[in-house]
Amino acid sequence: MRSMQTVRYKVAEAARLAGVSASTLRLWESQGLVVPDRSETGHRQYSADDVARLKRISWLRSERGLNPAAIREALEAEDPPAKSDNGVTDADAPQHDLGRKLRSLRHGLGKTLDDVAGEVGIAPSILSTLERTSQGVTFKVLHDLAEYYGTTVSRLSGEESHEAREVVRSGEWRAWPATSPGVTVQLLAEGQLMMDCHRFVLAPGASSDGAYKHEGEEFVHVLSGRIEMVLDGDQFFDLGPGDSLYFASQRQHSWRNRHDGETVLLWINTPPTF
């Protein structure tokens, strides 16, 4: 018998246990009501907690007649911190700090998921997933949310909460939460500093998925691979190993790894406004 900690249900199994159809499960996922894990081959895998959540969604929909937005709010209000397999709760897990910060900022403004999503220009399901898992958005969306709340991506990612280290040894870099697919951001300097110093590691095809801007200046140096940087929507720079680019952050800028392998960058912003 599978243990409750490791049990994983396929779509059909989870649907049967929840008393709904498999297509309904996929619909609820698209609405941000439940976010199942994925196997190495990309198949959905539902935990026992997911199935319990599905049953609760079904009850809220059928017995209380709530729409998806109201169901999200109801679940958000009643969900306790989830435990991982090692017994650590989300409240203790650093990777979920960003999502909790965003939720706290939204509550502080008295806004609903639909309010913020509509004003930022994203689907409520995307924002719901981000607040629950700290994952699932592009760099552009993360920047837009930080700007909406009057903060920066670096602060949301907990960069300033680390005690400053004068020396950061190779391979000992702390990383931002893995929010954007294919993008890893590692800290080369920590604490409340005048510069954001980062090491970006971009998987093939990883991109900002849109242009953004902010105050300050920035410097990009390619350590390996290739990256396309676009300034003001019409200036394209194909940068390879050893190439650098310096520009005013107020200019609209976007980027994409067009290399068929990993691209590694040194990226510095000053003052720390990203």
N, C-alpha and C positions, 0 to 999 in steps of 0.2 A: 504493500500500500504506500502511496506517495505521502510524504509528510506535509503538514500544513505550511511549513516554511519554504519547501521547494516545489510544491505542486504548481503546475502550469497547465492551463487549459487552452485548447485550440478554440477558434472562433465558434465552431458548431457546438462544442461542449459547453462553453461559457453561455452561449445563447440558450441552450436547452435548460441549463441550471437557472438562468434568470427568467425563463418563461417568455422569451421574445425571439424574433428571427435574427439570423446572422446579419441581414441587411440593416436591421435596426441598430445592431451593435456598431456597424461601420458608420451609420448616420450619427450616432451619439459621439463617436470618436471625432468626426469632422466638426461637431459642435463644441468640442472641448470638454465634454462631460466625463470622459474616461480616457486614459492614455495607457494602453497596454504596452508591455515590453515587446521587443522583437527578438526573434531567434537570429543566429548567425546567417541564416538564409533569408531573413526578412519577414518571416511569418509572425503574425500576432500571437502573443502568449499572455493569457490572463491569469493573474494570481488569485488566491482565495479572497484577498481583500478587494480585488477588482470585481469579482463576482458579487460580493456583498454590496459593493457600490452600485453595480448594475441593478440589483434587486431594489435598492433604495431609489434609484432613478425611475424605475418602472412604477414604483408606488407613488412617487411624487407626481408623475405624469398622469397616471390613471385615477388615483384616488383624490388628489388635490387639484388636478387639472392645470398644473404649472407648465409654462412654456420653457424652452431651453435656457433663456436668460435667467428666469426665476429659479429654475432648478440649480443652475450654477451657483447662484447666490445662497440658496438654501444649503447646498452641500458645503460650500465654503464656510458658512457660519457654524456648521455642526461637526465638521471633520476634525478629529484629534490628530496630533502629529503622527505620521505613519512611521512604523518601525521597519528598519532594514533587517536583513538576515542575521546581522551580528548584534541586534538588539539596540542599535543606535537610532534615536528618533530623528526626524527631519529637523527638529529644533536644534539638535546638536550637530547636524551635518553641514560643514562649511559649503558644500556644493549647492545647497539650497538657500544660502543667505540672500542671494540676489533676488530670487523670487519673493522671499518674505519681505525684503525691503520694499519692493515694488508694491506689494499688497498693502503694506503699512502706509506708504505714501498715498496710495489711492484712497484708503480708508480715512486718512487725515484730511483729505479734500472733500470727503463725503460723496465720492463718486462711485458709480457702479462699474462693472466690467464693460457694459455696453457704452457707458458715457465716455470712458477713456479710450476704448477701442475706436469709437466713432470719431473722436477728436484727433486721434493720432493717425487714423486711416488704415487700421488693420481689423481683421475679424476678431470678434470676442473670444472665439475658441483658441486663437493663437495667444492672446493675452492670458487666458485662463491657464493654458498649458505652461506658459512661461512662469506665472506666479506659483504654480504647483511644483514644477520640476527644475526651474532655472535653465530651461533648454528650449530650443525650437524656433529661435528668431534669428534674423540676419543682423549683421553689424549696423546696417542703416536703421532698422527698426529699434534696436537697442539704443542707438544714439538719439533717435526721435523721442523715445520714452524718457531718457535722461533729461533732454531739453525740456520736455513737457513738465517734468517735476522740478525743474530748476537745479539740477545736479549734473554730474558727469558720469560717464561709463566707468571710469576708474574708481570713483567713490562707491558706486553701486557694487562694483566687483570686490570691494573690501580692501583695495590697495593701500589706503591710508591707515587701515587698522593694524597693519603689521608693524612691529617694532623695527626701526631702521637698523640695517646692518651695513657697516662701512665696506665690508668685503662680501660679495656674493660669489661663491665658488662655482666653477663650471659644473653644470648638471644639477645644481642645488636650487634652481629657480622655482619659486612659487608660481602658480598659474592662476589665471582668472577662471571662474566657473566656465565649463564647456558649453557656452550658450549657443554659439553659432556653428553650424555643421562645417567641419573641415578647417576650423580656425582655432589655433592654440596661441594664447597670449601669455608669455612668461615675464616675470618681473626681474629686471636687471638692477634695479635700485628700489629701495623700500622706504616707507614713511612719508611724512608730509614734506615734500621737496618742491623745488621750483621747476623740475623737469619730470615728465613721465618717460621713463626709459624702459622699453619693452623689446622682447625678442618674439617676433611673429613667426609661426610655423604654419604654412598654408598647404593643405592637401591639393592635389590636382583639381582644378575647376573652382576652388574656393574663392569667394568674392565678397565685396561689401554689399552687393545686390542693390545698388543705388548710390547716389551721391549725397554727401552731407557736408556741413561746414560748422565751424565754431571759432572762438577767439584764439589767437596765438599764432605760433609758427611751428613748423615741423620739418624733421629731417629723416629721410629714409635711405638706408644703405643695404644693398642686396649682398647677402653672404653666400647664398647658393640658389640655383634655380633661376626663374625669370618671372617678372611681374609686369603687368600693364597698368600704369597709373594714368588716370584721366582727370585733367583740371578744366574747370569751367565748361565741361561737356564737349569741348572741341579741340583740346590739346592732349594728344596721346603720347605717352612715353613708354617705350619698351625697354625695361631695365634688366640687365643681366648681372652676373657676379662681379662685384667691385664697383658697380655703378651706384651713384647717389642722386637724390633729388631733394631740394630745399624749397619750401613754398609757404606762403601765408595761409594759415588754416581757415581764414575767412573765405577763401576760394572754394567753390564746390569741388569736392574731390571724391573719386571712387577708384576701385582697384579690383583686379582679378588675376589669379594665378593661371596663366595660359600655358605653363610648362607641363609636360606630361609626367612630371615627378613633383616631389616636395619642393617648396620654395621657402627659404629662411631669410628673414629680414631683421635688421636693427632699425627700430622706429622710435624717434624721440619727439615728444611734444613739449613746448614751453610757452607760457606757464601751463600747469597741468589742467587743461580745459577739456580734455577728451574723456 
